[in-house]
């Protein structure tokens, strides 16, 4: 994130919690947590395969082999939970953020980014630990290309309302 160097220059100690797909930062405390839902697992496996396989044949072969056991669960998830593939990341990120907040006792929990799951994780950790929470939106949460379906759009609208009610500040 482009704010990390700014925080570092300002003397702010940062603990970053991100998806395994995010860039690794070695100069700060960085915890990478995976998604738990089949759609998140599929997203992360495909991300890693794209980065490590040059030929489409090998990508498709490895994708099929690795994701075959996940496909039935993925289909069930898509029938009942019609959300973006990154939605489940908030579950593991909430746990990681809460543990880190209890351990490090930061002055503030800060979420930034486009995925709703990042803000949900920070909001949950803040609620559990009672540490103030600041949400920074890089893009609006509710927009047509991020929430193409009515169910997902309504879900994101509710989350956005929760964020504005619970955050100490929202930017």
C-alpha positions in Angstrom: 0.0 0.0 0.0 1.3 3.5 -0.8 0.6 4.6 2.8 3.1 2.3 4.4 6.2 4.4 3.6 4.3 7.5 4.9 3.5 5.8 8.1 7.1 4.5 8.5 8.5 8.0 7.9 6.1 9.3 10.5 7.3 6.8 13.1 4.0 4.8 13.1 4.5 1.1 13.8 2.3 -0.9 11.4 1.0 -4.4 11.5 -0.3 -5.4 8.1 -2.8 -8.2 7.6 -3.3 -9.1 4.0 -4.4 -11.9 1.6 -1.7 -14.3 0.5 -2.1 -12.7 -2.9 -0.7 -9.4 -1.7 2.9 -8.3 -2.0 5.1 -9.4 1.0 6.5 -6.6 3.1 9.5 -7.7 5.1 10.2 -4.3 6.7 7.0 -4.4 8.8 5.1 -7.0 10.8 3.1 -8.6 8.0 0.6 -11.5 8.4 -0.9 -13.1 5.4 -4.1 -15.0 5.9 -6.0 -17.2 3.4 -9.7 -17.3 2.6 -11.8 -20.1 4.0 -14.6 -20.3 1.4 -14.3 -22.3 -1.8 -14.5 -19.2 -3.9 -11.7 -17.6 -2.0 -9.6 -20.7 -2.2 -10.2 -20.8 -5.9 -9.3 -17.2 -6.3 -6.0 -17.6 -4.4 -5.0 -20.8 -6.2 -5.7 -19.3 -9.6 -3.7 -16.2 -8.6 -0.7 -18.3 -7.6 -0.9 -20.4 -10.7 -1.0 -17.4 -13.0 2.1 -16.1 -11.4 4.0 -19.4 -11.6 2.9 -21.0 -14.9 3.8 -19.4 -18.2 1.9 -21.7 -20.5 -1.9 -21.9 -20.5 -1.9 -25.7 -20.8 0.0 -26.1 -17.5 -2.1 -23.5 -15.8 -5.3 -25.3 -16.8 -3.9 -28.7 -15.8 -2.7 -27.6 -12.4 -5.9 -25.6 -11.8 -8.0 -28.7 -12.6 -5.9 -31.0 -10.4 -5.8 -28.6 -7.4 -9.3 -27.3 -7.6 -11.2 -30.5 -8.5 -12.0 -31.3 -4.8 -13.2 -27.7 -4.2 -15.6 -27.5 -7.2 -18.7 -29.1 -5.6 -18.4 -26.8 -2.6 -17.7 -23.8 -4.8 -21.0 -24.5 -6.7 -22.9 -24.8 -3.5 -21.4 -21.6 -2.2 -22.3 -19.8 -5.5 -25.9 -21.0 -5.2 -26.4 -19.9 -1.6 -23.9 -17.0 -1.1 -23.9 -14.8 -4.1 -21.0 -12.6 -3.1 -17.6 -11.7 -4.5 -14.9 -14.4 -4.2 -13.0 -12.4 -1.6 -15.9 -12.2 0.9 -14.7 -15.0 3.1 -11.3 -13.5 3.7 -12.8 -11.4 6.4 -13.3 -14.5 8.6 -9.6 -15.4 8.9 -8.5 -11.7 8.7 -10.9 -10.9 11.6 -9.3 -13.6 13.7 -5.8 -12.5 12.8 -6.6 -8.8 13.4 -8.2 -9.5 16.8 -5.3 -11.6 18.0 -2.8 -9.0 16.7 -4.8 -6.2 18.4 -4.9 -8.0 21.7 -1.2 -8.8 21.5 0.1 -5.4 20.2 -2.6 -3.1 21.7 -2.4 -0.5 18.9 -3.9 3.0 19.3 -6.1 2.5 16.2 -7.2 -0.2 13.8 -7.0 1.1 10.2 -8.5 -0.5 7.1 -7.8 0.6 3.6 -8.5 -0.9 0.3 -11.3 -1.8 -2.1 -12.4 -5.2 -0.8 -15.3 -5.0 1.6 -13.8 -7.9 3.5 -10.8 -5.7 4.6 -13.2 -3.2 6.2 -15.3 -6.0 7.7 -12.3 -7.6 9.3 -11.1 -4.3 10.8 -14.6 -3.5 12.0 -14.9 -6.9 13.7 -11.5 -6.6 15.4 -12.4 -3.1 16.6 -15.7 -4.3 18.0 -14.2 -7.2 19.9 -11.1 -5.3 21.2 -12.8 -1.9 21.7 -9.9 -0.2 19.9 -10.9 2.8 17.7 -11.3 2.0 14.0 -10.6 4.2 10.9 -11.8 3.1 7.5 -10.3 4.5 4.3 -12.1 3.8 1.1 -10.0 3.9 -2.1 -13.1 3.3 -4.2 -16.8 3.4 -3.3 -17.9 0.1 -1.9 -21.1 0.1 -3.8 -20.7 0.4 -7.5 -22.0 -1.7 -10.4 -18.8 -3.5 -11.4 -18.0 -4.4 -7.8 -21.5 -5.5 -6.9 -23.2 -6.7 -10.1 -26.0 -8.6 -8.4 -28.8 -7.2 -6.3 -28.1 -9.5 -3.4 -24.4 -8.5 -3.3 -25.2 -4.8 -3.7 -27.6 -4.9 -0.8 -25.1 -6.8 1.3 -22.4 -4.2 0.6 -24.8 -1.3 1.3 -25.5 -2.8 4.8 -21.8 -3.3 5.5 -21.1 0.3 4.4 -23.8 1.5 6.8 -22.3 -0.6 9.6 -18.9 0.9 8.9 -20.1 4.5 9.0 -21.9 3.8 12.3 -19.0 2.0 14.0 -15.9 3.7 12.6 -14.3 6.5 14.6 -13.6 8.1 11.2 -14.1 7.2 7.6 -12.2 8.7 4.7 
